[in-house]
Amino acid sequence: MEGVVVSAKQNKTAIVRVERTFTHPVMKKIVRRSKKYHAHDEANAAVEGQTVTIQECVPHSKLKRWELVTGGEGDA
């Protein structure tokens, strides 16, 4: 999944907001919804505002079930 880093203050953790769009079943309007994921960032390379790709992985902690794949090197 692709999203934007909203917080990189924790050690080895980045909080990523993933936005999705869909058509409302009754109103037929396009609706945006977002969800935040805690992602493991081993190198502490993520920067706020950066677009990153995350993937599912084995649990690292209670909330961290995702890890950074790309975008953690500084392509803000």
HTML snippet that shows the backbone in 3Dmol.js (N, CA, C, O; Angstrom):
<script src="https://3Dmol.org/build/3Dmol-min.js"></script>
<div id="view" style="width:600px;height:400px;position:relative"></div>
<script>
const pdb = `
ATOM      1  N   MET A   1       0.842  -1.177   0.000  1.00  0.00           N
ATOM      2  CA  MET A   1       0.000   0.000   0.000  1.00  0.00           C
ATOM      3  C   MET A   1       0.886   1.238   0.000  1.00  0.00           C
ATOM      4  O   MET A   1       2.025   1.217   0.467  1.00  0.00           O
ATOM      5  N   GLU A   2       0.335   2.297  -0.530  1.00  0.00           N
ATOM      6  CA  GLU A   2       1.081   3.546  -0.610  1.00  0.00           C
ATOM      7  C   GLU A   2       0.398   4.600   0.253  1.00  0.00           C
ATOM      8  O   GLU A   2      -0.828   4.711   0.262  1.00  0.00           O
ATOM      9  N   GLY A   3       1.206   5.373   0.981  1.00  0.00           N
ATOM     10  CA  GLY A   3       0.649   6.396   1.843  1.00  0.00           C
ATOM     11  C   GLY A   3       1.659   7.465   2.180  1.00  0.00           C
ATOM     12  O   GLY A   3       2.785   7.450   1.684  1.00  0.00           O
ATOM     13  N   VAL A   4       1.250   8.403   3.032  1.00  0.00           N
ATOM     14  CA  VAL A   4       2.083   9.540   3.418  1.00  0.00           C
ATOM     15  C   VAL A   4       2.439   9.407   4.895  1.00  0.00           C
ATOM     16  O   VAL A   4       1.583   9.089   5.721  1.00  0.00           O
ATOM     17  N   VAL A   5       3.705   9.652   5.223  1.00  0.00           N
ATOM     18  CA  VAL A   5       4.157   9.585   6.611  1.00  0.00           C
ATOM     19  C   VAL A   5       3.620  10.811   7.348  1.00  0.00           C
ATOM     20  O   VAL A   5       3.880  11.945   6.945  1.00  0.00           O
ATOM     21  N   VAL A   6       2.871  10.580   8.429  1.00  0.00           N
ATOM     22  CA  VAL A   6       2.337  11.684   9.223  1.00  0.00           C
ATOM     23  C   VAL A   6       3.135  11.889  10.499  1.00  0.00           C
ATOM     24  O   VAL A   6       3.086  12.973  11.081  1.00  0.00           O
ATOM     25  N   SER A   7       3.875  10.867  10.955  1.00  0.00           N
ATOM     26  CA  SER A   7       4.705  10.998  12.137  1.00  0.00           C
ATOM     27  C   SER A   7       5.875  10.031  12.037  1.00  0.00           C
ATOM     28  O   SER A   7       5.705   8.859  11.701  1.00  0.00           O
ATOM     29  N   ALA A   8       7.080  10.546  12.337  1.00  0.00           N
ATOM     30  CA  ALA A   8       8.282   9.714  12.352  1.00  0.00           C
ATOM     31  C   ALA A   8       9.069   9.977  13.626  1.00  0.00           C
ATOM     32  O   ALA A   8      10.294   9.856  13.637  1.00  0.00           O
ATOM     33  N   LYS A   9       8.373  10.338  14.698  1.00  0.00           N
ATOM     34  CA  LYS A   9       9.033  10.724  15.936  1.00  0.00           C
ATOM     35  C   LYS A   9       9.457   9.524  16.781  1.00  0.00           C
ATOM     36  O   LYS A   9      10.408   9.621  17.556  1.00  0.00           O
ATOM     37  N   GLN A  10       8.767   8.405  16.641  1.00  0.00           N
ATOM     38  CA  GLN A  10       9.101   7.233  17.445  1.00  0.00           C
ATOM     39  C   GLN A  10      10.320   6.528  16.865  1.00  0.00           C
ATOM     40  O   GLN A  10      10.623   6.656  15.679  1.00  0.00           O
ATOM     41  N   ASN A  11      11.014   5.781  17.721  1.00  0.00           N
ATOM     42  CA  ASN A  11      12.201   5.061  17.290  1.00  0.00           C
ATOM     43  C   ASN A  11      11.805   3.832  16.465  1.00  0.00           C
ATOM     44  O   ASN A  11      11.052   2.980  16.938  1.00  0.00           O
ATOM     45  N   LYS A  12      12.309   3.744  15.240  1.00  0.00           N
ATOM     46  CA  LYS A  12      12.077   2.627  14.317  1.00  0.00           C
ATOM     47  C   LYS A  12      10.601   2.432  13.970  1.00  0.00           C
ATOM     48  O   LYS A  12      10.192   1.327  13.615  1.00  0.00           O
ATOM     49  N   THR A  13       9.799   3.496  14.068  1.00  0.00           N
ATOM     50  CA  THR A  13       8.380   3.426  13.733  1.00  0.00           C
ATOM     51  C   THR A  13       7.965   4.667  12.960  1.00  0.00           C
ATOM     52  O   THR A  13       8.349   5.783  13.307  1.00  0.00           O
ATOM     53  N   ALA A  14       7.186   4.465  11.921  1.00  0.00           N
ATOM     54  CA  ALA A  14       6.613   5.574  11.163  1.00  0.00           C
ATOM     55  C   ALA A  14       5.106   5.341  11.089  1.00  0.00           C
ATOM     56  O   ALA A  14       4.660   4.218  10.855  1.00  0.00           O
ATOM     57  N   ILE A  15       4.330   6.394  11.287  1.00  0.00           N
ATOM     58  CA  ILE A  15       2.881   6.287  11.158  1.00  0.00           C
ATOM     59  C   ILE A  15       2.517   6.786   9.764  1.00  0.00           C
ATOM     60  O   ILE A  15       2.806   7.926   9.402  1.00  0.00           O
ATOM     61  N   VAL A  16       1.879   5.911   8.988  1.00  0.00           N
ATOM     62  CA  VAL A  16       1.585   6.179   7.580  1.00  0.00           C
ATOM     63  C   VAL A  16       0.079   6.263   7.395  1.00  0.00           C
ATOM     64  O   VAL A  16      -0.658   5.377   7.829  1.00  0.00           O
ATOM     65  N   ARG A  17      -0.386   7.353   6.735  1.00  0.00           N
ATOM     66  CA  ARG A  17      -1.811   7.514   6.429  1.00  0.00           C
ATOM     67  C   ARG A  17      -2.054   7.050   4.998  1.00  0.00           C
ATOM     68  O   ARG A  17      -1.475   7.591   4.055  1.00  0.00           O
ATOM     69  N   VAL A  18      -2.911   6.049   4.843  1.00  0.00           N
ATOM     70  CA  VAL A  18      -3.265   5.504   3.529  1.00  0.00           C
ATOM     71  C   VAL A  18      -4.670   5.962   3.200  1.00  0.00           C
ATOM     72  O   VAL A  18      -5.597   5.744   3.981  1.00  0.00           O
ATOM     73  N   GLU A  19      -4.836   6.598   2.046  1.00  0.00           N
ATOM     74  CA  GLU A  19      -6.133   7.133   1.642  1.00  0.00           C
ATOM     75  C   GLU A  19      -6.716   6.267   0.529  1.00  0.00           C
ATOM     76  O   GLU A  19      -6.002   5.834  -0.376  1.00  0.00           O
ATOM     77  N   ARG A  20      -8.006   6.026   0.609  1.00  0.00           N
ATOM     78  CA  ARG A  20      -8.683   5.272  -0.451  1.00  0.00           C
ATOM     79  C   ARG A  20      -9.916   6.039  -0.885  1.00  0.00           C
ATOM     80  O   ARG A  20     -10.503   6.780  -0.096  1.00  0.00           O
ATOM     81  N   THR A  21     -10.309   5.865  -2.133  1.00  0.00           N
ATOM     82  CA  THR A  21     -11.505   6.504  -2.655  1.00  0.00           C
ATOM     83  C   THR A  21     -12.457   5.425  -3.177  1.00  0.00           C
ATOM     84  O   THR A  21     -12.029   4.396  -3.699  1.00  0.00           O
ATOM     85  N   PHE A  22     -13.747   5.684  -3.023  1.00  0.00           N
ATOM     86  CA  PHE A  22     -14.741   4.758  -3.524  1.00  0.00           C
ATOM     87  C   PHE A  22     -16.019   5.523  -3.810  1.00  0.00           C
ATOM     88  O   PHE A  22     -16.195   6.640  -3.326  1.00  0.00           O
ATOM     89  N   THR A  23     -16.902   4.939  -4.585  1.00  0.00           N
ATOM     90  CA  THR A  23     -18.185   5.549  -4.902  1.00  0.00           C
ATOM     91  C   THR A  23     -19.199   5.162  -3.832  1.00  0.00           C
ATOM     92  O   THR A  23     -19.362   3.983  -3.517  1.00  0.00           O
ATOM     93  N   HIS A  24     -19.877   6.160  -3.280  1.00  0.00           N
ATOM     94  CA  HIS A  24     -20.880   5.905  -2.253  1.00  0.00           C
ATOM     95  C   HIS A  24     -22.031   5.113  -2.873  1.00  0.00           C
ATOM     96  O   HIS A  24     -22.514   5.470  -3.948  1.00  0.00           O
ATOM     97  N   PRO A  25     -22.477   4.035  -2.207  1.00  0.00           N
ATOM     98  CA  PRO A  25     -23.499   3.179  -2.821  1.00  0.00           C
ATOM     99  C   PRO A  25     -24.847   3.851  -3.059  1.00  0.00           C
ATOM    100  O   PRO A  25     -25.553   3.476  -3.996  1.00  0.00           O
ATOM    101  N   VAL A  26     -25.224   4.829  -2.242  1.00  0.00           N
ATOM    102  CA  VAL A  26     -26.529   5.477  -2.397  1.00  0.00           C
ATOM    103  C   VAL A  26     -26.393   6.817  -3.103  1.00  0.00           C
ATOM    104  O   VAL A  26     -27.127   7.094  -4.051  1.00  0.00           O
ATOM    105  N   MET A  27     -25.463   7.650  -2.650  1.00  0.00           N
ATOM    106  CA  MET A  27     -25.325   9.006  -3.183  1.00  0.00           C
ATOM    107  C   MET A  27     -24.567   9.077  -4.505  1.00  0.00           C
ATOM    108  O   MET A  27     -24.652  10.078  -5.216  1.00  0.00           O
ATOM    109  N   LYS A  28     -23.824   8.018  -4.839  1.00  0.00           N
ATOM    110  CA  LYS A  28     -23.056   7.939  -6.094  1.00  0.00           C
ATOM    111  C   LYS A  28     -21.983   9.024  -6.206  1.00  0.00           C
ATOM    112  O   LYS A  28     -21.575   9.393  -7.308  1.00  0.00           O
ATOM    113  N   LYS A  29     -21.531   9.529  -5.055  1.00  0.00           N
ATOM    114  CA  LYS A  29     -20.439  10.496  -5.046  1.00  0.00           C
ATOM    115  C   LYS A  29     -19.152   9.769  -4.684  1.00  0.00           C
ATOM    116  O   LYS A  29     -19.177   8.722  -4.038  1.00  0.00           O
ATOM    117  N   ILE A  30     -18.035  10.333  -5.104  1.00  0.00           N
ATOM    118  CA  ILE A  30     -16.750   9.753  -4.747  1.00  0.00           C
ATOM    119  C   ILE A  30     -16.383  10.224  -3.344  1.00  0.00           C
ATOM    120  O   ILE A  30     -16.369  11.422  -3.061  1.00  0.00           O
ATOM    121  N   VAL A  31     -16.087   9.265  -2.473  1.00  0.00           N
ATOM    122  CA  VAL A  31     -15.810   9.534  -1.067  1.00  0.00           C
ATOM    123  C   VAL A  31     -14.363   9.137  -0.766  1.00  0.00           C
ATOM    124  O   VAL A  31     -13.879   8.112  -1.245  1.00  0.00           O
ATOM    125  N   ARG A  32     -13.675   9.969   0.041  1.00  0.00           N
ATOM    126  CA  ARG A  32     -12.308   9.664   0.457  1.00  0.00           C
ATOM    127  C   ARG A  32     -12.306   9.228   1.919  1.00  0.00           C
ATOM    128  O   ARG A  32     -12.916   9.879   2.767  1.00  0.00           O
ATOM    129  N   ARG A  33     -11.631   8.145   2.204  1.00  0.00           N
ATOM    130  CA  ARG A  33     -11.460   7.675   3.573  1.00  0.00           C
ATOM    131  C   ARG A  33      -9.977   7.379   3.778  1.00  0.00           C
ATOM    132  O   ARG A  33      -9.287   6.948   2.854  1.00  0.00           O
ATOM    133  N   SER A  34      -9.494   7.615   5.003  1.00  0.00           N
ATOM    134  CA  SER A  34      -8.091   7.340   5.285  1.00  0.00           C
ATOM    135  C   SER A  34      -7.969   6.525   6.566  1.00  0.00           C
ATOM    136  O   SER A  34      -8.855   6.531   7.421  1.00  0.00           O
ATOM    137  N   LYS A  35      -6.845   5.824   6.672  1.00  0.00           N
ATOM    138  CA  LYS A  35      -6.571   5.001   7.833  1.00  0.00           C
ATOM    139  C   LYS A  35      -5.078   5.102   8.132  1.00  0.00           C
ATOM    140  O   LYS A  35      -4.259   5.180   7.216  1.00  0.00           O
ATOM    141  N   LYS A  36      -4.731   5.099   9.410  1.00  0.00           N
ATOM    142  CA  LYS A  36      -3.331   5.204   9.802  1.00  0.00           C
ATOM    143  C   LYS A  36      -2.791   3.831  10.180  1.00  0.00           C
ATOM    144  O   LYS A  36      -3.463   3.051  10.855  1.00  0.00           O
ATOM    145  N   TYR A  37      -1.574   3.548   9.737  1.00  0.00           N
ATOM    146  CA  TYR A  37      -0.899   2.296  10.036  1.00  0.00           C
ATOM    147  C   TYR A  37       0.442   2.589  10.690  1.00  0.00           C
ATOM    148  O   TYR A  37       1.142   3.514  10.277  1.00  0.00           O
ATOM    149  N   HIS A  38       0.812   1.808  11.711  1.00  0.00           N
ATOM    150  CA  HIS A  38       2.135   1.886  12.314  1.00  0.00           C
ATOM    151  C   HIS A  38       3.039   0.945  11.526  1.00  0.00           C
ATOM    152  O   HIS A  38       2.768  -0.253  11.445  1.00  0.00           O
ATOM    153  N   ALA A  39       4.109   1.479  10.947  1.00  0.00           N
ATOM    154  CA  ALA A  39       5.003   0.685  10.115  1.00  0.00           C
ATOM    155  C   ALA A  39       6.399   0.649  10.724  1.00  0.00           C
ATOM    156  O   ALA A  39       6.873   1.646  11.269  1.00  0.00           O
ATOM    157  N   HIS A  40       7.053  -0.506  10.627  1.00  0.00           N
ATOM    158  CA  HIS A  40       8.412  -0.671  11.146  1.00  0.00           C
ATOM    159  C   HIS A  40       9.392  -0.017  10.178  1.00  0.00           C
ATOM    160  O   HIS A  40       9.372  -0.287   8.977  1.00  0.00           O
ATOM    161  N   ASP A  41      10.247   0.845  10.716  1.00  0.00           N
ATOM    162  CA  ASP A  41      11.246   1.576   9.923  1.00  0.00           C
ATOM    163  C   ASP A  41      12.608   1.339  10.572  1.00  0.00           C
ATOM    164  O   ASP A  41      13.036   2.112  11.429  1.00  0.00           O
ATOM    165  N   GLU A  42      13.280   0.274  10.163  1.00  0.00           N
ATOM    166  CA  GLU A  42      14.526  -0.157  10.809  1.00  0.00           C
ATOM    167  C   GLU A  42      15.606   0.918  10.798  1.00  0.00           C
ATOM    168  O   GLU A  42      16.340   1.068  11.774  1.00  0.00           O
ATOM    169  N   ALA A  43      15.709   1.670   9.698  1.00  0.00           N
ATOM    170  CA  ALA A  43      16.797   2.648   9.552  1.00  0.00           C
ATOM    171  C   ALA A  43      16.414   4.045  10.041  1.00  0.00           C
ATOM    172  O   ALA A  43      17.231   4.961   9.957  1.00  0.00           O
ATOM    173  N   ASN A  44      15.201   4.229  10.545  1.00  0.00           N
ATOM    174  CA  ASN A  44      14.716   5.559  10.937  1.00  0.00           C
ATOM    175  C   ASN A  44      14.876   6.561   9.798  1.00  0.00           C
ATOM    176  O   ASN A  44      15.264   7.707  10.024  1.00  0.00           O
ATOM    177  N   ALA A  45      14.578   6.129   8.576  1.00  0.00           N
ATOM    178  CA  ALA A  45      14.807   6.948   7.391  1.00  0.00           C
ATOM    179  C   ALA A  45      13.583   7.748   6.958  1.00  0.00           C
ATOM    180  O   ALA A  45      13.709   8.665   6.146  1.00  0.00           O
ATOM    181  N   ALA A  46      12.415   7.424   7.476  1.00  0.00           N
ATOM    182  CA  ALA A  46      11.197   8.106   7.044  1.00  0.00           C
ATOM    183  C   ALA A  46      11.155   9.542   7.564  1.00  0.00           C
ATOM    184  O   ALA A  46      11.596   9.836   8.675  1.00  0.00           O
ATOM    185  N   VAL A  47      10.611  10.429   6.724  1.00  0.00           N
ATOM    186  CA  VAL A  47      10.484  11.849   7.056  1.00  0.00           C
ATOM    187  C   VAL A  47       9.009  12.217   6.896  1.00  0.00           C
ATOM    188  O   VAL A  47       8.338  11.719   5.993  1.00  0.00           O
ATOM    189  N   GLU A  48       8.507  13.086   7.771  1.00  0.00           N
ATOM    190  CA  GLU A  48       7.109  13.501   7.678  1.00  0.00           C
ATOM    191  C   GLU A  48       6.813  14.137   6.325  1.00  0.00           C
ATOM    192  O   GLU A  48       7.606  14.931   5.820  1.00  0.00           O
ATOM    193  N   GLY A  49       5.675  13.787   5.741  1.00  0.00           N
ATOM    194  CA  GLY A  49       5.278  14.322   4.452  1.00  0.00           C
ATOM    195  C   GLY A  49       5.756  13.499   3.275  1.00  0.00           C
ATOM    196  O   GLY A  49       5.395  13.785   2.133  1.00  0.00           O
ATOM    197  N   GLN A  50       6.551  12.496   3.527  1.00  0.00           N
ATOM    198  CA  GLN A  50       7.132  11.660   2.476  1.00  0.00           C
ATOM    199  C   GLN A  50       6.141  10.581   2.045  1.00  0.00           C
ATOM    200  O   GLN A  50       5.419  10.040   2.883  1.00  0.00           O
ATOM    201  N   THR A  51       6.094  10.260   0.754  1.00  0.00           N
ATOM    202  CA  THR A  51       5.255   9.186   0.249  1.00  0.00           C
ATOM    203  C   THR A  51       6.054   7.891   0.290  1.00  0.00           C
ATOM    204  O   THR A  51       7.149   7.807  -0.266  1.00  0.00           O
ATOM    205  N   VAL A  52       5.494   6.881   0.955  1.00  0.00           N
ATOM    206  CA  VAL A  52       6.191   5.614   1.126  1.00  0.00           C
ATOM    207  C   VAL A  52       5.286   4.455   0.752  1.00  0.00           C
ATOM    208  O   VAL A  52       4.070   4.607   0.637  1.00  0.00           O
ATOM    209  N   THR A  53       5.899   3.292   0.562  1.00  0.00           N
ATOM    210  CA  THR A  53       5.173   2.059   0.308  1.00  0.00           C
ATOM    211  C   THR A  53       5.367   1.144   1.510  1.00  0.00           C
ATOM    212  O   THR A  53       6.484   0.977   2.001  1.00  0.00           O
ATOM    213  N   ILE A  54       4.265   0.548   1.984  1.00  0.00           N
ATOM    214  CA  ILE A  54       4.355  -0.375   3.112  1.00  0.00           C
ATOM    215  C   ILE A  54       3.784  -1.721   2.708  1.00  0.00           C
ATOM    216  O   ILE A  54       2.958  -1.815   1.800  1.00  0.00           O
ATOM    217  N   GLN A  55       4.243  -2.776   3.406  1.00  0.00           N
ATOM    218  CA  GLN A  55       3.706  -4.110   3.148  1.00  0.00           C
ATOM    219  C   GLN A  55       3.489  -4.820   4.469  1.00  0.00           C
ATOM    220  O   GLN A  55       4.104  -4.478   5.479  1.00  0.00           O
ATOM    221  N   GLU A  56       2.609  -5.811   4.456  1.00  0.00           N
ATOM    222  CA  GLU A  56       2.316  -6.580   5.649  1.00  0.00           C
ATOM    223  C   GLU A  56       3.516  -7.432   6.030  1.00  0.00           C
ATOM    224  O   GLU A  56       4.270  -7.873   5.164  1.00  0.00           O
ATOM    225  N   CYS A  57       3.693  -7.663   7.332  1.00  0.00           N
ATOM    226  CA  CYS A  57       4.804  -8.491   7.796  1.00  0.00           C
ATOM    227  C   CYS A  57       4.394  -9.172   9.102  1.00  0.00           C
ATOM    228  O   CYS A  57       3.271  -9.003   9.577  1.00  0.00           O
ATOM    229  N   VAL A  58       5.314  -9.938   9.668  1.00  0.00           N
ATOM    230  CA  VAL A  58       5.043 -10.564  10.961  1.00  0.00           C
ATOM    231  C   VAL A  58       4.952  -9.469  12.012  1.00  0.00           C
ATOM    232  O   VAL A  58       5.585  -8.426  11.849  1.00  0.00           O
ATOM    233  N   PRO A  59       4.193  -9.662  13.082  1.00  0.00           N
ATOM    234  CA  PRO A  59       4.040  -8.606  14.091  1.00  0.00           C
ATOM    235  C   PRO A  59       5.359  -8.250  14.777  1.00  0.00           C
ATOM    236  O   PRO A  59       6.093  -9.126  15.235  1.00  0.00           O
ATOM    237  N   HIS A  60       5.644  -6.944  14.839  1.00  0.00           N
ATOM    238  CA  HIS A  60       6.806  -6.448  15.565  1.00  0.00           C
ATOM    239  C   HIS A  60       6.412  -6.016  16.969  1.00  0.00           C
ATOM    240  O   HIS A  60       7.230  -6.068  17.887  1.00  0.00           O
ATOM    241  N   SER A  61       5.167  -5.591  17.142  1.00  0.00           N
ATOM    242  CA  SER A  61       4.649  -5.179  18.439  1.00  0.00           C
ATOM    243  C   SER A  61       3.127  -5.253  18.382  1.00  0.00           C
ATOM    244  O   SER A  61       2.559  -5.832  17.456  1.00  0.00           O
ATOM    245  N   LYS A  62       2.474  -4.664  19.379  1.00  0.00           N
ATOM    246  CA  LYS A  62       1.013  -4.712  19.448  1.00  0.00           C
ATOM    247  C   LYS A  62       0.363  -4.061  18.224  1.00  0.00           C
ATOM    248  O   LYS A  62      -0.625  -4.579  17.702  1.00  0.00           O
ATOM    249  N   LEU A  63       0.902  -2.940  17.766  1.00  0.00           N
ATOM    250  CA  LEU A  63       0.296  -2.198  16.655  1.00  0.00           C
ATOM    251  C   LEU A  63       1.036  -2.355  15.331  1.00  0.00           C
ATOM    252  O   LEU A  63       0.447  -2.132  14.274  1.00  0.00           O
ATOM    253  N   LYS A  64       2.307  -2.732  15.363  1.00  0.00           N
ATOM    254  CA  LYS A  64       3.122  -2.749  14.142  1.00  0.00           C
ATOM    255  C   LYS A  64       3.030  -4.094  13.425  1.00  0.00           C
ATOM    256  O   LYS A  64       3.671  -5.069  13.818  1.00  0.00           O
ATOM    257  N   ARG A  65       2.222  -4.126  12.367  1.00  0.00           N
ATOM    258  CA  ARG A  65       2.105  -5.313  11.519  1.00  0.00           C
ATOM    259  C   ARG A  65       2.489  -4.986  10.079  1.00  0.00           C
ATOM    260  O   ARG A  65       2.244  -5.781   9.171  1.00  0.00           O
ATOM    261  N   TRP A  66       3.091  -3.817   9.873  1.00  0.00           N
ATOM    262  CA  TRP A  66       3.488  -3.351   8.549  1.00  0.00           C
ATOM    263  C   TRP A  66       4.946  -2.910   8.597  1.00  0.00           C
ATOM    264  O   TRP A  66       5.460  -2.578   9.665  1.00  0.00           O
ATOM    265  N   GLU A  67       5.612  -2.906   7.447  1.00  0.00           N
ATOM    266  CA  GLU A  67       6.989  -2.429   7.370  1.00  0.00           C
ATOM    267  C   GLU A  67       7.178  -1.593   6.118  1.00  0.00           C
ATOM    268  O   GLU A  67       6.507  -1.804   5.108  1.00  0.00           O
ATOM    269  N   LEU A  68       8.112  -0.630   6.197  1.00  0.00           N
ATOM    270  CA  LEU A  68       8.419   0.216   5.056  1.00  0.00           C
ATOM    271  C   LEU A  68       9.166  -0.591   4.008  1.00  0.00           C
ATOM    272  O   LEU A  68      10.099  -1.326   4.329  1.00  0.00           O
ATOM    273  N   VAL A  69       8.753  -0.453   2.756  1.00  0.00           N
ATOM    274  CA  VAL A  69       9.424  -1.145   1.657  1.00  0.00           C
ATOM    275  C   VAL A  69      10.289  -0.164   0.883  1.00  0.00           C
ATOM    276  O   VAL A  69      11.488  -0.386   0.716  1.00  0.00           O
ATOM    277  N   THR A  70       9.679   0.930   0.406  1.00  0.00           N
ATOM    278  CA  THR A  70      10.418   1.918  -0.358  1.00  0.00           C
ATOM    279  C   THR A  70      10.054   3.308   0.136  1.00  0.00           C
ATOM    280  O   THR A  70       9.082   3.498   0.867  1.00  0.00           O
ATOM    281  N   GLY A  71      10.862   4.276  -0.284  1.00  0.00           N
ATOM    282  CA  GLY A  71      10.564   5.655   0.041  1.00  0.00           C
ATOM    283  C   GLY A  71      11.194   6.112   1.338  1.00  0.00           C
ATOM    284  O   GLY A  71      10.937   7.236   1.770  1.00  0.00           O
ATOM    285  N   GLY A  72      11.999   5.297   1.972  1.00  0.00           N
ATOM    286  CA  GLY A  72      12.596   5.670   3.234  1.00  0.00           C
ATOM    287  C   GLY A  72      13.989   6.253   3.112  1.00  0.00           C
ATOM    288  O   GLY A  72      14.675   6.410   4.122  1.00  0.00           O
ATOM    289  N   GLU A  73      14.437   6.585   1.879  1.00  0.00           N
ATOM    290  CA  GLU A  73      15.808   7.059   1.695  1.00  0.00           C
ATOM    291  C   GLU A  73      15.914   8.561   1.553  1.00  0.00           C
ATOM    292  O   GLU A  73      17.024   9.091   1.567  1.00  0.00           O
ATOM    293  N   GLY A  74      14.812   9.265   1.418  1.00  0.00           N
ATOM    294  CA  GLY A  74      14.885  10.704   1.340  1.00  0.00           C
ATOM    295  C   GLY A  74      14.295  11.291   0.071  1.00  0.00           C
ATOM    296  O   GLY A  74      14.654  12.411  -0.295  1.00  0.00           O
ATOM    297  N   ASP A  75      13.405  10.585  -0.618  1.00  0.00           N
ATOM    298  CA  ASP A  75      12.754  11.141  -1.802  1.00  0.00           C
ATOM    299  C   ASP A  75      11.458  11.801  -1.383  1.00  0.00           C
ATOM    300  O   ASP A  75      10.368  11.335  -1.714  1.00  0.00           O
ATOM    301  N   ALA A  76      11.591  12.893  -0.649  1.00  0.00           N
ATOM    302  CA  ALA A  76      10.421  13.589  -0.094  1.00  0.00           C
ATOM    303  C   ALA A  76       9.652  14.364  -1.130  1.00  0.00           C
ATOM    304  O   ALA A  76       8.646  14.997  -0.806  1.00  0.00           O
TER     305      ALA A  76
END
`;
const viewer = $3Dmol.createViewer("view");
viewer.addModel(pdb, "pdb");
viewer.setStyle({}, {cartoon: {color: "spectrum"}});
viewer.zoomTo();
viewer.render();
</script>
